[in-house]
Amino acid sequence: MLRKLYWSARSLFASPPPAQPEYFSRFGGLWTDRRDALAVLDRKAAQDPAVAALQGKLKFFIENGYVILEGAVPLDAIDAYRAELQAAFEADNTPLLASVPVQGPQDKDVVPLAQADLDAPLTKVLDTYVHLPSALRLSFADPLVRFLSTVFEDGILAFQGLHFERGSTQAVHQDTAYVVLENPMSLCASWVALEDVQPGSGELMYYAGSHRLPDWLYSGAFKHYNHERDKHEEHMAHLKSLVERSGERGLPLQTFLPKKGDALIWSADLAHGGSQIGDPSLTRRSLVTHYTSASTKPYYFRFLPAERQKVVQVNPQCGHTTMYY
Ligand SMILES: O=C(O)CCC(=O)C(=O)O
C-alpha cells in the first residue's frame, strides 16, 4: 500500500528532464545521438584513423539506428559456445538461469535452466557470459568492440545477455523501456546469429530510423516502464505508438536474415522485436548482449547489495556484470 502511494505521489510530482536542444532525446545520449552527429563524425574521422575506418558504418548507424557487421564473430567461436551451452543444457547442476513467460503484470519469471522450455519463443537464457567462457568471444568479438568503443568513447560494459533458441515473437519495443541505466540513452545491443537464419523462423525486425521518434514518457516523466508505477494501458499504448508513429513517418519495417556469425548492433531507442514464427520446426539461435559505457551503471545496481555490484574485467576495454548471479 505504502509503495503504491509512493509511486502515485511520485507520478504526480515527477517532471521530465529539461529538453537538451543538442540531442533528439531529452535524456541526452551518445555523440551519435546528437543532432550534429554527422558533423562530429567528420571531425572525428579527420583526426582518428580508427574512426575513419568505420566512417561508413558509423554514418549508417547515426542515420538508421542500427548497423550490420557481416562475419563479425568467428564461426569456430560460435561452435565452441554452442557446444558449451549444450553441455550446460544436459547437465543437472548448471548455475545458468532462464527467463520464461508467465501470466501477470511482470509477464516473466526467472527459473533454473533445467526448468525452462527452451523451445518456447519467449524463453531466454540469461547472461551466459558469466558462466560460459566461450560466450566472451561472441559478446566481445573484435569488430563489435571496435564499433562499440568508438560509439561509447569509452570501455564497454556488458550488463545483460539473452540467448534465444527460437524466435522471440516479442512485440516491437524500445529497450530503454526495460533495459534501464543511470544514463538511459547510453545503451547499445548486439544481436549475433548463431546459425544461418531462415525465413519463417521469427526473424528480428526493426523500423529503420525509429531511434529518432520523440521520447515516450512513462507517467509523464520517465524513460523506463515500471509496472508498479505505470499503468498497463500506458505500456500497451507505447508499443502501439511505435508501430503507428513509424508508419506515419514512412519508416520501413525491415527483417534481419543473417548468416551465422553476422551481427547487428542497435542503438538505445531503435524500435525492434521478433516476427511471428511461420514455421515452428525452425530454430533461430541468437545471442543478444546489452552494453553500456564503462562509466555508466546499470539501474539494477541500486537494488543489489554492494558485494553483488561487481564488474568482471575481461581485458582493459571490456567488462561484464549481472543482476542474476
Ligand atoms: O531477437 C529477438 O527476436 C528480439 C530480441 C529483443 O528484442 C531484445 O533482446 O531486446
The ligand as a Gaussian input file, in Angstrom:
#p B3LYP/6-31G(d) Opt

LIG

0 1
 O       15.661000     -11.426000     -31.030000
 C       14.517000     -11.002000     -30.977000
 O       13.574000     -11.556000     -31.541000
 C       14.211000      -9.762000     -30.194000
 C       15.245000      -9.502000     -29.139000
 C       14.943000      -8.265000     -28.389000
 O       14.020000      -7.581000     -28.675000
 C       15.793000      -7.816000     -27.291000
 O       16.640000      -8.591000     -26.838000
 O       15.628000      -6.654000     -26.849000

